[in-house]
Amino acid sequence: MGKKILIKPIISEKSEFLSGDLNQYSFIVDKRSNKIEIGKAVEEMYGVQVSSVNTMVMPSKSKVRNSRSGVQKGSVSAYKKAIVKLANGEEIDFFGDI
């Protein structure tokens, strides 16, 4: 594949709730990828069967921070998020042998 589709999994309190109760896992993905490519990439990388994929583009946000040298302005980049639902009985273990 020419582009790296899965960038990283999202590990947060909400994503842990989704993975535990609803069997859904969250990933940050390449903005140019579509749902079919994302599903195939998850199946290939983790060896599971994907039931459905939902995607959303999270907008960029401006950030302002006060410091000794004055006010510093910046922004957080926009990114695409995918929520992948796995088939019944499937599971992804991100933490492995910790």
Backbone bond lengths (Angstrom), bond angles and torsions (degrees), N, CA, C in turn:
res aa  C-N    CA-C-N  psi(-1)  N-CA   C-N-CA  omega(-1)  CA-C   N-CA-C  phi
1 M - - - 1.443 - - 1.514 109.86 -
2 G 1.330 115.64 140.16 1.446 120.70 -176.04 1.508 114.12 -73.83
3 K 1.333 117.37 -30.16 1.458 119.83 -178.55 1.524 110.58 -121.59
4 K 1.306 115.49 151.57 1.456 120.63 177.39 1.527 106.98 -83.49
5 I 1.322 117.27 115.20 1.466 121.28 -172.90 1.523 111.27 -82.07
6 L 1.326 118.12 -54.29 1.460 121.35 179.96 1.521 109.47 -85.73
7 I 1.319 117.22 119.11 1.462 120.47 -179.93 1.527 109.83 -89.25
8 K 1.350 117.17 -54.71 1.468 119.97 176.89 1.516 109.18 -164.46
9 P 1.333 117.15 154.10 1.468 119.71 174.25 1.522 110.14 -76.84
10 I 1.315 116.07 152.83 1.460 121.35 176.90 1.524 107.26 -95.19
11 I 1.330 116.04 119.93 1.458 121.81 178.82 1.529 107.04 -111.26
12 S 1.325 116.33 102.04 1.458 121.89 178.49 1.521 108.07 -144.41
13 E 1.319 116.17 175.19 1.454 120.25 -179.30 1.531 110.66 -64.35
14 K 1.321 116.44 -40.93 1.466 119.92 179.98 1.528 111.26 -67.39
15 S 1.331 117.56 -41.79 1.461 119.71 -179.62 1.532 111.36 -68.35
16 E 1.329 117.88 -32.00 1.466 120.90 175.63 1.526 110.59 -66.89
17 F 1.324 117.53 -37.95 1.462 121.09 176.12 1.527 110.29 -63.66
18 L 1.344 116.90 -44.84 1.467 120.99 -179.97 1.525 111.31 -62.44
19 S 1.322 117.24 -41.57 1.460 119.94 -177.71 1.527 111.39 -71.45
20 G 1.319 117.22 -33.84 1.451 119.81 -178.06 1.518 113.09 -75.37
21 D 1.320 117.69 -46.45 1.464 121.17 -172.83 1.524 113.45 -95.10
22 L 1.323 117.97 -39.03 1.464 121.00 -171.46 1.526 114.21 -108.54
23 N 1.333 117.62 -1.55 1.465 122.45 179.55 1.530 111.72 60.96
24 Q 1.346 115.97 40.81 1.460 122.09 178.74 1.525 108.44 -120.20
25 Y 1.336 115.79 140.32 1.459 121.60 -178.04 1.522 109.37 -125.03
26 S 1.346 117.04 141.40 1.461 122.71 -175.99 1.518 110.73 -106.40
27 F 1.334 115.97 139.49 1.459 122.29 179.57 1.525 109.54 -137.47
28 I 1.334 116.30 148.45 1.456 121.05 165.32 1.519 105.70 -90.60
29 V 1.341 116.38 128.61 1.455 121.47 -173.45 1.525 110.09 -125.91
30 D 1.327 115.15 167.65 1.462 121.73 176.98 1.527 109.36 -64.04
31 K 1.340 117.14 137.28 1.465 121.04 -176.40 1.527 112.96 -64.32
32 R 1.318 117.66 -24.37 1.467 120.54 -176.98 1.523 113.31 -88.69
33 S 1.328 118.20 -5.20 1.465 120.67 -176.66 1.527 110.63 -83.23
34 N 1.339 115.52 153.08 1.459 120.48 178.09 1.530 109.94 -109.76
35 K 1.342 116.07 178.39 1.457 120.65 -173.79 1.527 112.78 -64.02
36 I 1.311 117.01 -37.75 1.469 120.68 -179.38 1.523 110.28 -65.56
37 E 1.331 117.23 -45.10 1.467 120.95 178.74 1.532 111.14 -63.41
38 I 1.328 117.32 -39.70 1.461 121.22 -179.71 1.526 110.11 -64.70
39 G 1.332 117.27 -44.85 1.458 120.95 179.02 1.515 112.31 -61.15
40 K 1.337 116.82 -43.73 1.473 120.42 178.94 1.523 111.35 -65.65
41 A 1.345 117.15 -37.32 1.465 120.45 -179.53 1.526 111.10 -66.50
42 V 1.337 117.61 -40.34 1.465 120.71 178.59 1.525 110.35 -66.76
43 E 1.344 116.86 -42.77 1.465 120.13 178.62 1.519 111.20 -61.64
44 E 1.334 116.47 -40.73 1.466 121.43 -178.09 1.529 111.57 -70.84
45 M 1.333 116.83 -41.29 1.460 119.95 -173.86 1.536 112.29 -77.57
46 Y 1.320 117.74 -39.69 1.462 120.49 -173.59 1.526 113.63 -107.72
47 G 1.329 119.28 -7.06 1.453 122.14 177.31 1.523 113.38 67.45
48 V 1.324 117.06 39.80 1.460 122.45 179.09 1.523 109.16 -122.80
49 Q 1.330 116.72 170.83 1.456 121.24 178.66 1.526 108.52 -106.70
50 V 1.344 116.30 124.18 1.458 122.76 -176.49 1.523 109.39 -90.55
51 S 1.332 115.51 132.88 1.460 121.29 178.88 1.527 111.23 -91.44
52 S 1.348 117.55 -47.79 1.464 121.00 179.19 1.522 109.55 -153.43
53 V 1.347 114.79 161.57 1.462 121.63 179.72 1.526 108.40 -134.13
54 N 1.332 116.67 128.39 1.461 122.40 172.99 1.521 107.88 -115.61
55 T 1.334 117.14 136.69 1.460 120.60 -179.00 1.517 110.18 -124.25
56 M 1.334 115.08 154.07 1.455 121.49 174.86 1.518 109.09 -152.01
57 V 1.327 116.34 145.58 1.454 121.46 177.78 1.521 107.26 -101.02
58 M 1.312 115.73 118.79 1.458 121.50 179.88 1.524 108.24 -87.78
59 P 1.332 119.00 127.31 1.466 121.08 -175.31 1.529 111.98 -73.29
60 S 1.329 114.96 162.20 1.465 119.87 177.12 1.524 108.80 -75.37
61 K 1.323 115.86 153.97 1.459 121.30 -179.18 1.517 109.12 -128.33
62 S 1.316 115.94 141.73 1.456 119.34 176.48 1.525 108.85 -88.87
63 K 1.320 115.58 142.66 1.458 121.86 -179.43 1.524 108.49 -124.62
64 V 1.331 116.21 141.20 1.459 122.60 176.66 1.519 107.33 -126.84
65 R 1.342 115.43 134.18 1.456 120.47 -177.50 1.519 108.78 -135.08
66 N 1.322 116.24 134.55 1.455 121.13 176.99 1.525 108.78 -93.43
67 S 1.331 116.04 133.61 1.457 120.66 178.71 1.525 108.89 -139.55
68 R 1.318 115.69 -177.59 1.467 119.82 179.16 1.518 112.25 -60.84
69 S 1.336 115.00 -37.74 1.461 118.48 -175.95 1.524 112.38 -84.65
70 G 1.329 118.33 3.89 1.462 121.16 177.25 1.517 111.65 120.97
71 V 1.303 114.95 -163.89 1.451 121.15 -178.58 1.525 108.90 -84.25
72 Q 1.327 116.28 128.72 1.463 120.86 178.01 1.522 108.54 -112.01
73 K 1.321 116.01 127.49 1.452 121.40 -179.98 1.521 109.63 -109.48
74 G 1.313 115.74 143.55 1.450 120.98 178.95 1.512 108.95 -159.79
75 S 1.334 115.80 -171.14 1.461 119.13 179.15 1.525 110.20 -147.99
76 V 1.326 114.84 155.51 1.450 122.90 173.84 1.514 106.69 -99.87
77 S 1.307 118.03 130.49 1.454 122.27 -174.69 1.525 111.83 -65.99
78 A 1.322 115.75 153.07 1.461 121.58 173.71 1.525 108.60 -74.92
79 Y 1.345 116.90 152.44 1.456 120.99 179.12 1.520 109.15 -149.50
80 K 1.315 115.23 164.71 1.460 121.73 178.10 1.519 108.70 -106.62
81 K 1.337 115.48 133.92 1.452 121.84 -178.25 1.520 108.40 -117.01
82 A 1.330 116.56 138.99 1.463 121.91 177.81 1.514 109.17 -123.87
83 I 1.334 115.80 134.61 1.459 121.75 173.97 1.517 106.60 -110.74
84 V 1.329 115.78 116.54 1.463 122.76 -173.63 1.517 108.71 -106.14
85 K 1.330 116.46 125.59 1.469 121.24 176.35 1.517 107.92 -99.71
86 L 1.337 116.15 129.86 1.454 121.49 -178.57 1.531 110.39 -95.64
87 A 1.324 115.61 160.83 1.461 121.53 176.80 1.522 109.49 -66.63
88 N 1.324 117.10 161.36 1.467 121.54 -179.51 1.525 110.79 -59.85
89 G 1.329 115.49 135.43 1.458 120.92 178.67 1.526 114.17 87.71
90 E 1.327 118.67 -9.65 1.468 122.54 179.29 1.529 109.39 -88.24
91 E 1.334 115.73 153.76 1.457 120.86 -177.70 1.522 109.56 -157.59
92 I 1.332 116.78 144.65 1.467 122.35 175.15 1.524 107.43 -112.68
93 D 1.338 117.13 130.66 1.456 121.93 178.30 1.519 108.07 -109.00
94 F 1.344 116.72 101.18 1.471 121.52 -178.45 1.525 111.92 -73.61
95 F 1.322 117.58 -31.29 1.452 120.52 -170.40 1.511 113.98 -92.13
96 G 1.324 118.71 -11.58 1.460 122.89 171.90 1.507 115.41 53.80
97 D 1.345 117.30 -113.16 1.460 122.74 -171.10 1.527 112.57 -103.75
98 I 1.311 117.67 35.12 1.468 119.47 -179.41 1.512 109.31 -77.94
